[in-house]
């Protein structure tokens, strides 16, 4: 049995156990194998024929906008603002930590870049959600900045930041003081 067949058999069994299909186990497995094979063939074909490494020609500030996360079936290609793009859910689904690096004219003049946590399996995502680090662009090197550089950053929608470690600890004790460890 191939790896694909094993994966589809497992997936078919789970779907049937959870009541999502009334097909026979082997019929559903065959259907899933056919769909996965077709999807893989389309991905290989489109990846060979489409260059996903277009040059960014400009970036414009647009403020805060509501966004929607979508996924599409088949070859995973879709147009977004007249730009052909492709789903790439694999990395966010498997990554333990993800960060976005954010530039602005003000940060550039300070020699800094903002880091925003997008995913963190190791820590509370609401703490230190955004922070700045120094950046030496010619060497592409990041370095720590003084604490006062963090003071004006509002983190996770809070009214004020924890600038004092003792204040942070006392707030955590208030939140979780009743728990027994």
C-alpha positions as a LaTeX table, in Angstrom:
\begin{tabular}{lrrr}
\hline
Residue & $x$ (\AA) & $y$ (\AA) & $z$ (\AA) \\
\hline
Unk1 & 0.00 & 0.00 & 0.00 \\
Unk2 & 1.40 & 3.41 & $-0.96$ \\
Unk3 & 1.66 & 6.36 & 1.42 \\
Unk4 & $-1.16$ & 8.13 & $-0.46$ \\
Unk5 & $-3.41$ & 5.08 & $-0.20$ \\
Unk6 & $-2.73$ & 4.78 & 3.54 \\
Unk7 & $-3.44$ & 8.49 & 4.07 \\
Unk8 & $-6.71$ & 8.32 & 2.10 \\
Unk9 & $-7.83$ & 5.12 & 3.87 \\
Unk10 & $-7.21$ & 6.77 & 7.24 \\
Unk11 & $-9.05$ & 9.95 & 6.14 \\
Unk12 & $-12.00$ & 7.93 & 4.75 \\
Unk13 & $-12.27$ & 5.95 & 7.98 \\
Unk14 & $-12.32$ & 9.16 & 10.06 \\
Unk15 & $-14.97$ & 10.73 & 7.80 \\
Unk16 & $-17.20$ & 7.68 & 8.09 \\
Unk17 & $-16.70$ & 7.40 & 11.88 \\
Unk18 & $-17.69$ & 11.06 & 12.30 \\
Unk19 & $-20.80$ & 10.67 & 10.14 \\
Unk20 & $-19.61$ & 12.79 & 7.20 \\
Unk21 & $-20.11$ & 10.08 & 4.59 \\
Unk22 & $-22.42$ & 7.16 & 3.97 \\
Unk23 & $-20.17$ & 5.64 & 1.30 \\
Unk24 & $-18.47$ & 2.27 & 1.75 \\
Unk25 & $-14.95$ & 2.63 & 3.25 \\
Unk26 & $-13.22$ & 1.39 & 0.09 \\
Unk27 & $-15.38$ & 3.47 & $-2.28$ \\
Unk28 & $-14.66$ & 6.60 & $-0.25$ \\
Unk29 & $-10.93$ & 5.72 & $-0.12$ \\
Unk30 & $-10.87$ & 5.31 & $-3.92$ \\
Unk31 & $-12.63$ & 8.66 & $-4.35$ \\
Unk32 & $-10.15$ & 10.41 & $-2.03$ \\
Unk33 & $-7.19$ & 8.84 & $-3.86$ \\
Unk34 & $-8.61$ & 10.06 & $-7.18$ \\
Unk35 & $-9.13$ & 13.61 & $-5.82$ \\
Unk36 & $-5.65$ & 13.78 & $-4.24$ \\
Unk37 & $-3.99$ & 12.46 & $-7.41$ \\
Unk38 & $-5.86$ & 14.98 & $-9.56$ \\
Unk39 & $-4.97$ & 17.82 & $-7.18$ \\
Unk40 & $-1.28$ & 16.84 & $-7.15$ \\
Unk41 & $-1.17$ & 16.63 & $-10.94$ \\
Unk42 & $-2.73$ & 20.11 & $-11.29$ \\
Unk43 & $-0.33$ & 21.57 & $-8.72$ \\
Unk44 & 2.67 & 20.13 & $-10.55$ \\
Unk45 & 1.37 & 21.47 & $-13.88$ \\
Unk46 & 0.66 & 24.98 & $-12.59$ \\
Unk47 & 3.92 & 25.16 & $-10.61$ \\
Unk48 & 5.85 & 24.36 & $-13.80$ \\
Unk49 & 4.03 & 26.99 & $-15.87$ \\
Unk50 & 3.59 & 29.90 & $-13.45$ \\
Unk51 & 6.34 & 31.99 & $-11.93$ \\
Unk52 & 5.21 & 32.97 & $-8.41$ \\
Unk53 & 8.21 & 35.24 & $-7.84$ \\
Unk54 & 7.00 & 38.47 & $-9.38$ \\
Unk55 & 8.79 & 41.62 & $-8.30$ \\
Unk56 & 6.94 & 43.93 & $-5.92$ \\
Unk57 & 6.81 & 47.29 & $-7.69$ \\
Unk58 & 5.13 & 49.38 & $-5.00$ \\
Unk59 & 3.54 & 49.21 & $-1.57$ \\
Unk60 & 0.84 & 51.64 & $-0.51$ \\
Unk61 & $-0.54$ & 52.29 & 2.96 \\
Unk62 & $-4.26$ & 51.51 & 3.01 \\
Unk63 & $-5.05$ & 51.73 & 6.72 \\
Unk64 & $-6.94$ & 49.06 & 8.59 \\
Unk65 & $-9.23$ & 46.93 & 6.44 \\
Unk66 & $-11.39$ & 43.91 & 7.18 \\
Unk67 & $-10.05$ & 40.81 & 5.48 \\
Unk68 & $-11.36$ & 37.35 & 4.78 \\
Unk69 & $-9.36$ & 34.13 & 4.79 \\
Unk70 & $-10.35$ & 31.93 & 1.86 \\
Unk71 & $-9.26$ & 28.65 & 0.39 \\
Unk72 & $-10.08$ & 27.21 & $-2.98$ \\
Unk73 & $-10.04$ & 23.67 & $-4.26$ \\
Unk74 & $-8.49$ & 22.29 & $-7.39$ \\
Unk75 & $-5.19$ & 23.90 & $-8.33$ \\
Unk76 & $-5.50$ & 26.42 & $-5.44$ \\
Unk77 & $-5.13$ & 29.40 & $-7.80$ \\
Unk78 & $-7.35$ & 32.45 & $-7.50$ \\
Unk79 & $-7.29$ & 36.15 & $-8.36$ \\
Unk80 & $-7.10$ & 38.71 & $-5.57$ \\
Unk81 & $-7.12$ & 42.38 & $-6.63$ \\
Unk82 & $-6.19$ & 41.25 & $-10.16$ \\
Unk83 & $-3.19$ & 39.31 & $-8.80$ \\
Unk84 & $-3.01$ & 35.58 & $-9.45$ \\
Unk85 & $-2.19$ & 33.92 & $-6.15$ \\
Unk86 & $-2.16$ & 30.45 & $-4.67$ \\
Unk87 & $-3.24$ & 28.99 & $-1.32$ \\
Unk88 & $-0.30$ & 28.10 & 0.89 \\
Unk89 & $-1.88$ & 26.85 & 4.09 \\
Unk90 & 0.85 & 24.30 & 4.80 \\
Unk91 & 3.32 & 26.64 & 6.48 \\
Unk92 & 0.92 & 28.32 & 8.93 \\
Unk93 & $-0.63$ & 24.98 & 9.81 \\
Unk94 & 2.69 & 23.37 & 10.69 \\
Unk95 & 4.81 & 26.27 & 11.97 \\
Unk96 & 5.34 & 26.63 & 15.71 \\
Unk97 & 6.00 & 30.36 & 15.51 \\
Unk98 & 5.32 & 32.95 & 12.81 \\
Unk99 & 6.25 & 36.62 & 12.77 \\
Unk100 & 5.58 & 39.50 & 10.40 \\
Unk101 & 8.19 & 42.24 & 9.94 \\
Unk102 & 6.59 & 45.66 & 9.47 \\
Unk103 & 8.35 & 48.74 & 8.08 \\
Unk104 & 7.33 & 52.38 & 8.19 \\
Unk105 & 9.11 & 55.63 & 7.37 \\
Unk106 & 9.29 & 56.47 & 11.08 \\
Unk107 & 10.80 & 53.11 & 11.98 \\
Unk108 & 13.24 & 53.35 & 9.06 \\
Unk109 & 14.59 & 56.67 & 10.36 \\
Unk110 & 15.06 & 55.09 & 13.81 \\
Unk111 & 16.83 & 52.07 & 12.32 \\
Unk112 & 14.10 & 49.78 & 13.65 \\
Unk113 & 11.56 & 47.29 & 12.41 \\
Unk114 & 8.34 & 46.17 & 14.12 \\
Unk115 & 7.83 & 42.48 & 14.79 \\
Unk116 & 4.27 & 41.19 & 15.11 \\
Unk117 & 3.60 & 37.70 & 16.41 \\
Unk118 & 1.19 & 35.86 & 14.15 \\
Unk119 & 1.43 & 32.46 & 15.80 \\
Unk120 & 3.22 & 31.19 & 18.88 \\
Unk121 & 2.65 & 27.71 & 20.32 \\
Unk122 & 5.08 & 28.37 & 23.15 \\
Unk123 & 3.66 & 31.47 & 24.77 \\
Unk124 & 0.56 & 33.58 & 25.27 \\
Unk125 & $-0.01$ & 35.32 & 21.95 \\
Unk126 & $-1.62$ & 38.31 & 23.68 \\
Unk127 & 1.59 & 39.14 & 25.55 \\
Unk128 & 4.27 & 40.98 & 23.60 \\
Unk129 & 2.21 & 40.67 & 20.45 \\
Unk130 & 4.15 & 43.55 & 18.86 \\
Unk131 & 7.59 & 44.86 & 19.60 \\
Unk132 & 10.44 & 46.62 & 17.81 \\
Unk133 & 13.99 & 45.52 & 17.21 \\
Unk134 & 16.89 & 47.38 & 15.69 \\
Unk135 & 17.87 & 46.54 & 12.13 \\
Unk136 & 21.17 & 46.99 & 10.37 \\
Unk137 & 19.92 & 46.76 & 6.78 \\
Unk138 & 23.26 & 46.55 & 4.95 \\
Unk139 & 24.21 & 43.51 & 7.04 \\
Unk140 & 20.58 & 42.26 & 7.37 \\
Unk141 & 21.17 & 41.92 & 11.09 \\
Unk142 & 18.60 & 42.38 & 13.86 \\
Unk143 & 19.59 & 43.57 & 17.33 \\
Unk144 & 17.92 & 44.36 & 20.65 \\
Unk145 & 16.88 & 47.95 & 21.38 \\
Unk146 & 16.45 & 49.70 & 24.71 \\
Unk147 & 13.20 & 49.10 & 26.61 \\
Unk148 & 12.04 & 52.69 & 26.08 \\
Unk149 & 11.63 & 51.91 & 22.35 \\
Unk150 & 8.79 & 49.52 & 23.35 \\
Unk151 & 6.99 & 51.96 & 25.65 \\
Unk152 & 4.60 & 53.50 & 23.10 \\
Unk153 & 3.54 & 50.22 & 21.48 \\
Unk154 & 0.04 & 49.12 & 22.41 \\
Unk155 & $-0.02$ & 45.36 & 22.48 \\
Unk156 & $-2.99$ & 43.18 & 21.69 \\
Unk157 & $-5.62$ & 45.91 & 21.99 \\
Unk158 & $-4.80$ & 46.68 & 25.63 \\
Unk159 & $-5.12$ & 50.20 & 26.94 \\
Unk160 & $-1.60$ & 50.18 & 28.30 \\
Unk161 & 1.48 & 48.03 & 28.15 \\
Unk162 & 3.36 & 46.14 & 30.82 \\
Unk163 & 6.51 & 48.19 & 31.15 \\
Unk164 & 7.29 & 46.78 & 34.55 \\
Unk165 & 7.88 & 43.06 & 35.09 \\
Unk166 & 6.45 & 43.20 & 38.65 \\
Unk167 & 3.25 & 44.82 & 37.34 \\
Unk168 & 2.92 & 42.05 & 34.77 \\
Unk169 & 3.42 & 39.32 & 37.38 \\
Unk170 & 0.86 & 40.83 & 39.76 \\
Unk171 & $-1.69$ & 41.05 & 36.94 \\
Unk172 & $-1.08$ & 37.39 & 36.06 \\
Unk173 & $-1.50$ & 36.43 & 39.74 \\
Unk174 & $-4.84$ & 38.28 & 39.80 \\
Unk175 & $-5.99$ & 36.41 & 36.68 \\
Unk176 & $-4.78$ & 32.92 & 37.61 \\
Unk177 & $-4.37$ & 33.09 & 41.40 \\
Unk178 & $-7.10$ & 30.51 & 42.07 \\
Unk179 & $-5.49$ & 27.77 & 40.00 \\
Unk180 & $-3.68$ & 24.93 & 41.80 \\
Unk181 & $-0.50$ & 23.63 & 40.18 \\
\hline
\end{tabular}
